[in-house]
């Protein structure tokens, strides 16, 4: 009987893992094809400015609406009234739109590189605000699908997003005469498709689970300023290095670094998504009431984080070795300058994702307020390290800092998270 139960558990795990891996495989193929197209059709200076634009789009997902996303991830599976929960979350998201409008306006005005190719902040801002709003709607829907282990439905949404994100912006750029605004409008079209696909995938689930109308499912901690503050730090980690390269080393280098980051993210982000989607429901379902419970929870999280870190670094190393053979067939020759940036960009990505696992640990233990110390400390060291390296040592020191950055979450985020967990 134990053998049968173990086999059944393994089979269920494999069934869950298959659509998660397929979603990333579709993203990989689309991403590789998109890089091949963009590196041939898009000028490096425009691609650099577009890269800065892409760092601003997550202002909705990862900053203004971050608490709502975390709430859906943590509480969707256990909710008895998912339709009511989603209505409550969407009402809260709408209330935050003026704040998102102000944030995107400030970002479009202040961000480096927005003036490239004749574009100005007043033409960038409306597109940025629309893209950020639609991206939030899409990601809230996908988060609900993932939390409910509806991985096949999520695969459809993810595939629609991967296809449109990879192909629509560069093709619209080419057909519209090569303007940055065309790239940005192409991303808006992608975000619209993704939001519609997520809503379509959720429609029957919400009808099937009307429940008894529940009120106040959304705790103040998820709707308040804490997760916005933490999200600003997380968002800064995704954007800071592109800003530094654009500000210190020029538009052309920023274009190369944007492409390098897009290549590296195939390993770091996609692998992180697989680990998170598979393990987050498991971690969130574990008890955390007793000291022994918390020890077991922390040990499991260490195993997941270590497995990700080792796989991520190995994947980046493999990518660094094989990328020169991709120049020509996949990466355009004019982007040869990006090849040496792939490993540093990838290592920094590994550092960012590894820190997120210890954020997950604290959410699982219902110690949401303790996330501030671990998240903000880790983010501060990573950001300040990049700035200091670029200021004091130039490009060489900057690239070396990115290469060693995966040590930071193990030395800092893990230590602070475990201290809070057992306090």
Buried (B, 14 or more C-beta within 10 A) or exposed (E): EEEEEEEEEEEEEEEBBEBBBBBBBBBBBBBBBBBBBBBBBBBBBBBBBBBBBBBBBBBBBBBBBBBBBBBBBBBBBEBEBBBBBBBBBBEBBEEBBEBBBEBBBBBBEEBBBBBBBEBEBEBBBBBBBBBBBBBBBBBBBBBBBBBBBBBBBBBBBBBBBBBBBBBBBBBBBBEEEBBBBBBBBBBBBBBBBBBBBBBBBBEEBBEEBEEEEBEEBBEEBBBEEBBBBBBBBBBBBBBBBBBBBBEBBEBBBBBBBBBBBBBBBBBBBBBBBBBBBBBBBEBBEBEBEEEEEBEBBBEBBBEBBBBBBEBBBEBBBEBBEEBEEBBEEBBBEEBBBBBBBBBBBBBBBBBBBBBBBBBBBBBBBEBBEBBBBBBBBBBEBBBEBBBEBBEEEEBEBBBEBBBEBBEBBBEBBBBBBBEBBEE
